[in-house]
Amino acid sequence: MTVHRLLDIFTLMERRERESANGFALCAVAAEFMALDGAGIAMISDGDDLTSLCTSNNAAGALMDLEITLGEGPAVDASHGDANEDTNLLKESASNWETYRPEAVALGARAVFGFPVRLGAIRFGALSLFRSTPGPLNAEQDSDAYLMASVIGRAILATQAGGSHESLVGELDGASMLDFRVHQATGMLAVQGSMSVKDALVVLRAHAFGVGCQLSELADRVVSGSTHLDPDTRVWVDDVESVING
């Protein structure tokens, strides 16, 4: 089932990016895939603040701007924790979005949902979704939202690392999800390069892409010590292949 839904996502991505002038249609894909009225993706910037990566339409853009301005809402909460929802903004709610809720209603939202975008313990931001009628997501939509958030995380990482959606498809289609070796290598690289874990993962993947090897293969070499990043020159040093620039 998951494989078929992944194929559905990438089919939508291919079509949308063909039609999109800027070639980045993740938000439009998320809204269409989820069969909801709008979607937005917020990224965690330096200082743990949120910035908007994209939105699927004007209403989603206004809702995302509202969250970023107020510092409260589904994407804000999801970027710092777990998935959340408010399935009827017109009624009393347990959420603490006292300022956000009436403003979101004024913008046309009646139900909102937030899902974290992360890979393992590394947080990138959140996927924010809304519909113009009250009601929860059904079981399939809920499952699809987590899958879409995972694809978004990997697409963002591939873009930052200079990769392509073709390599992303291959990674998702196979069994090379981030495993312990990659996490361990990322931690070692963060220490070697005096950088954040998120930046270390981007650097690790960028180098794997640049030299044409599998991410897991490079991770093995980093963990074993046969490849490391020189902390002063930021040059990759490989005991087998001599020196490779990163």
N, C-alpha and C positions, 0 to 999 in steps of 0.2 A: 504493500500500500504506500509506504513512504517513498519507495523508488518511483512509483507512478506519479506521486504528487511532486517530487523533485523534477521529473520530466515536464510536468505541467508548468512549474515555475520557470524553468529555463526556456521553454517554448514561448512563454509570455515575455521573458526578458529579451529574447532574440527579436521578437516582433516589435516590442515597444522601443528598443534601442535603434531599430531600423527606422522607425517613424520619428524618433526624438531628435531634435536639432542639436542638443548638447550631448547625446549619447549616454545619458545617465538617467534611467527610468525606474529605479528601484521602488520609489514611492508609488508610482502609477501601477506597477506590477503588484505591489502589496495590496492596494485597494481592490484591484480587479480580482486577484487570486482569492482574497478573503470575501469577495462579494459585499463590500461595505462602501460607505459613501465617501470615505477619504482616509488618507494615511500620511503620516509624516515620520521622518527619521531624524532624531536629535543625536548629536555627537557630544561626548564629554571632552571639553577642551582643558587647557592648562588651568589649574585652580579648581577643577571639578565642576565648572560651570557648563551649561548646555549651549550648544550652537546648532542651528538648523542645517541639516545636510540637504534635505529636499522635502517637498510636499507634493501631493498628487493633484491638488486643485487649489483655488483661491480660498475656499472655506477651510481646508486643512492647513493652509498657510497662515490664515488668521488665528486659528486655534493654536498652532505651534508658537506663533509670536506671543500670544496671550500667556502661554505657559512660561516661556523664557522671560517675559517681562515680570510676571508675578512670582515666579519661582515655585509654583505649585501646579499639580495636575498629573495625569497618568504617565507621561513620559518622564517627568521629574522624579516621581516615585519609583518607576521601573528602572531608571538608570542607576539608582542607588540600592535597589533591592529586588523584589520579586514582581511577578506579573500582578496587575491590579485592574479593577474595573469599577465603573459606576453605571449601572444598567438603566437608570432612570434619573436623569438630572432634574426632572420636574418635581421629584419627591424628596422627602427628607432622606439623608444618607449618613452612613457612618464615616464617610471620608472627611478629611479635614480641609477640603478645598473650598473654604467658605467664600473666598473672593472669586475663584476660578469658575465655580459652578454656574452662578447666574450669568456671568459674562459668556460662558460657553453656550448656554441656552440662547442668548441673544444672537450668537453667531450661527445658530441653526442646529447645534448638536443636541441630541437627546440621550445618547449613550456613548461612553468613551471607554477605551481599553488601552492599557500600556503593557508592553512586553520588553524585558531587558534584551539588549543586543550584546552578547559576550561570547568569548571562547574560553572555556574552562573558567579560571578565576579572573581573566582579563576582561574588564568592562569597556565597551566602546560607546555605549549610549542606550537608546531605547527606540522601539517602534511604537508609535502612537496611532490608534485607529478610532474612527468615530462613525456613528450612523445617525440618521435624522429621525429615527423612530426609537422608542424605548425598547429594551429587551436584551437578554444576555446572548452571548455567542452560543451556538450549538456545539456539540461534542466535536464534530469535524472541524468547524472553524477554530475552536480552541487549539486543537492539535496542529492545524495548519499555521496558526499564528506563531507557535514555537518553531516550527520548521522554517517559516519565512524569516524569523529573527535570526536563525542560525545561518541561513543563506546570506542575509544582509551582512552579518559579521564577517563571513569569509569573503564576500565581494568587496567589502571595505578594505580588508587586509590585503587582498590581491591587488586592488587599485593602488594602495599605499606602497606596496612592494614592487610595483611596476609589472605585475603579472597581467593575465588576461582572463576573460570569462571562460575561454576554452580550457585553460589549466584548472580553473575553479571547478568546472563540470567534471573533469577527470578526477579531481580530488574527492568530490562528493560522491561520485559514482563508484569509487573503489572503497577500500577499507582503510585508507590513510587518514582517518580523522585524527586530530591531535591526540597523541598518546603520551604515555609517561616520559618516553625518551625526549620528545619535543619539549615538554614542560621542563624537564631537567636541564636540557641544553639551553633553553631560553633563560633559565635562572642563572646558569653559569655565564652566559654571554652578558647578562645584565651586570654581573659583578665585574667581568673583564673590561667591559666598555663604560662602566660607571653611568648606566642609563636605566630608564624605567623598564619594567618587565614588558610592557606593551611595545615600547620602542625596540627592545631586544628581539621580540618576535617578528616585528616588521623587518629588521636587519637580517635575521636568520633566514626568513623566507625570501627576501630580495636576493641574498647571496645564492641560495639554492636555485632560484630561477635564473640568475645570471650565469652560473656555471653549468646549468642543465642537469642537475641531479635531483633526486627525490628529497623532500624535506626530511623524511625519516632517516635517509642515508647520511645527510649532513649532520643531523642531530646525533647520530651514533658516533661520528668522527669528533664532534665537539665534546661529547661525554667521555670518550676514550682518551682525549687529549691530543689526538693526531692533527686536529685543526683548532686553531684559536684565533681570536681577534686581538691584534696588538693594541693595547690601551692608549698608546701615545700617537701612533701613526694611523690608527683605524684601518690598517691593512690586514687582510686575512692571511694567516701563515699556515701552510699545510706541509707537514713533514714529508708527505709523499710527492706532492706536486710543486714543492718549493713555495714561492710566494704568489698569491693570487690577490689582485686588488679587489676590494669589496665594492 
